[in-house]
Amino acid sequence: MEPRPVARPIVTIRYCVDCRWMLRAQWYQGELLQTFADDLGGVLLAPAHGGVFRVEVDTTTVWNRKTDGGFPDITELKRRVRDRVAPGRDLGHADRARS
């Protein structure tokens, strides 16, 4: 019997369709998949309404447009996702720019 693979985290990007934020959500999706290809089980786009733009790793919200103030800079979003899916992993220039 083969061992079951360990489930990798899923990132969900909830975006407001009324606000036309799908292209923004797709761009974040591509950036996260490129950076965390071996760490994620996928990045799901979930249409929503009411001005929602929220990024979740499994059930934990890592960015909420309404409480975090707008849309995340991609390096900040990558740091927040990294801290949940691959703590301690070096993000290269994104980590050095913060110092």
Residue, then its C-alpha position, 0 to 999 in steps of 0.5 A: m500500500e502506497p502512503r497517502p500524499v500530504a495535502r498541500p494548502i489551497v489559496t482562495i482568492r475571493y473577488c467581487v465580480d461587480c467591481r470587475w476585479m477578476l483580472r486582478a485576482q488572476w494576476y495574483q493567482g499566477e504570481l502565487l502559483q509561480t512562486f509556490a508551485d511546490d508548496l500549494g495544492g492550488v489557487l482557487l478563484a471564487p467570485a463574490h459580491g459586495g466589494v469583497f477581495r480576500v485571500e485565504v490560505d485554507t481557512t485563514t485570511v491572509w489579506n482582506r481589502k476591507t480591513d487591510g486597506g486596499f489591495p496588497d503589494i505582491t511582495e507583501l502578499k507573498r510574504r503572508v502566504r509564505d508564512r502560512v505555507a513555507p515558514g522560513r523559506d527565503l523569498g529572495h529579493a522580496d525579503r531583502a527589500r524589507s530590511 
